[in-house]
């Protein structure tokens, strides 16, 4: 079950308990999203697991409250890599490339993930992740390799999932 304990990086901070991407929404809109995310299983390093509650929210009207890139991230969290990809591949920003790279990393296309992370360039989230998890995320390429190793061997899966969860939260705040 993910917790919003890592919801801010140097590129996006707030003093609320909710992440900034939810704080601007009406409570009646934000609360179901917050509850569904907290009830979810921590996302895997690969495809899935599918989160039916998030899928239903994403198919509803309240999903229009989010930017396209936030919806891309929410589709990743819901376990639907194809829907995430259809959004992120059309966004030319560093954040669009970031979501695109995460999606390819999760689908196991590690070389393509590295390509998209190179297109991100020097992003504060990448340096913040390296500062927070120096033993796991020295840079985006190294983390892609670490995830590939974790998927192949089953070693450090939970640690990589935690880095990925922090990455997701921070990227949602700036998307």
HELIX and SHEET records of a PDB file:
HELIX    1   1 UNK A   20  UNK A   23  1                                   4    
HELIX    2   2 UNK A   27  UNK A   39  1                                  13    
HELIX    3   3 UNK A   52  UNK A   58  1                                   7    
HELIX    4   4 UNK A   61  UNK A   65  5                                   5    
HELIX    5   5 UNK A   68  UNK A   78  1                                  11    
HELIX    6   6 UNK A   81  UNK A   88  1                                   8    
HELIX    7   7 UNK A   94  UNK A  107  1                                  14    
HELIX    8   8 UNK A  110  UNK A  120  1                                  11    
HELIX    9   9 UNK A  124  UNK A  132  1                                   9    
HELIX   10  10 UNK A  140  UNK A  153  1                                  14    
HELIX   11  11 UNK A  157  UNK A  174  1                                  18    
END                                                                             
